[in-house]
Amino acid sequence: MIDSMKKRCGIVCAIAFFAIVFFLGVNNVSFADSVSPQGVVVADSLNVRTGPGTSYDQLKYNDKYVYLYKDDVVDILGEEGSFYKVQFVYNNVTFIGYSSKFYIQIKSEESVETSATATPTATALPSTTTSTNVVKDINSCTINGLKIDAKVTASALNVRTKASKTSPQVSYKDEDVALVKNTKVVITKQKIVKGVVWYYITFTYEGTKLKGYVLSDYVKMTLSTKVKGRVAVKNKLIVRKTAGISDDYVWFNDNVVQIPNNKAVVVKKETTANCKKWLLISFSYKSKTIKGYVLANKILLSRDVTFVSEEDTTSTTKDSTDKTVVDPTPAPTSTPTTVTGGGILGRVSTGEQTLRVRVKPGTDQKVLEYKGNQVKLADQHLVNILGQEDKDGTMWYHVNFDFEDTKLEGYVVASYVKCEE
């Protein structure tokens, strides 16, 4: 009996001992895991959603959308798919929500990320035989040797003597030259001045060959011949399935496709989405050919091209005397404030007419109503562009806006909305 009791006591004591060890071990792990890593927002502004996906509503506070901004610090509470669960302080209030993890850099990984993904722009790009002809800054450089057919997309586009909005216009017979929509031009040079992309073009004007600089946003390549290019970014460039600011990424083996600086690509198509110019490119990726969309200003065009170092101090301030008139759909001359996943500020541009808002994209869809009346937006009414959708060849913007002190949401024809600078 005594031996039996001793045996039972031994078993109980052993169980208790291992339970204590296990408990302490678990507690130690839990304590370590409870210290949430911090992240830093790398997008200009970033949506916060109620769940891990773009299908979830944006987080609101006092009937206004909550955003994170560049360099904001957040606590990362978890990870679901391509979203982080984050905690942060906004207007002195602590919030918890979900944001795309591709625009949040974990603090502890900053030094590793920089060394692992950043590639020197000075040596990575192709150069001429002389060592001095190397691009020192991808935001200020000139790419010569191009010969790309293109056409004007603006109603009237100024041609300037230098790559600057403040430089004089090219003149012919003592009159300033402005090109009308669909004018055929040839791009012979791509010049980037402080991040703004200009094209140096040749064209026929009243029977005479002329040349000058135009903003690239208002010139579209016809892509009648094969156009190559190279990625020009500091770190890596995320590729999307569709043009526009969205979370519709190209995936490969459960990873979002990101291509490094100097990666060779082929330009397949050019389009405008959410007031920015995008390029459909193809490229080799892990022995596969991948296609996807990237912002046009991230690609340096090339065709047996010479890259020339350029120290350009030309001012690119807005020219108040510039009378260029453009269509509602092309991209603006400067980058608008954007929000990842949508959220570009726009303004209705209809002249004296009003703009109908519909519940879904399409003229066959019901007009949005408020208090029994159809919602129609007057000229200059501000909207927030959340996304876009092509319906039967017509581009529609998904927008929200203030209407009689209420926030409403619907769809409008994109050509009647201009982005705000």
ABEGO torsion letter per residue (X at the ends): XAAAAAAAAAAAAAAAAAAAAAAAAAAAAAAAAABBBBBBBABABBBBBABBEAABBBBBBGGBBBBBBBGBBBBBABBBEABBBBBBBBGGBBBBBBBBAAABBBAAAAAAAAAAABBBAAAABBBBABAABBBABAABBBBBGBBBBBBBABABBBBBABBBAABBBBBBGGBBBBBBBGBBBBBABBBBBGGBBBBBBBBBBGGBBBBEBBBAAABBBAGABBBBBBBBBABBBBBBABBEBBABBBBBGGBBBBBBBGBBBBBABBBBBGGBBBBBBBBBBGGBBBBEBBBAAABBBBBGBBBBBBBBABBABBBAABABBBBAABBBABBBBBBBGEGBBBBBBAEABBBBBBABBEAABBBBBBGGBBBBBBBGBBBBBAEBBBBGGBBBBBBBBBBGGBBBBBBBBAAABBBBX
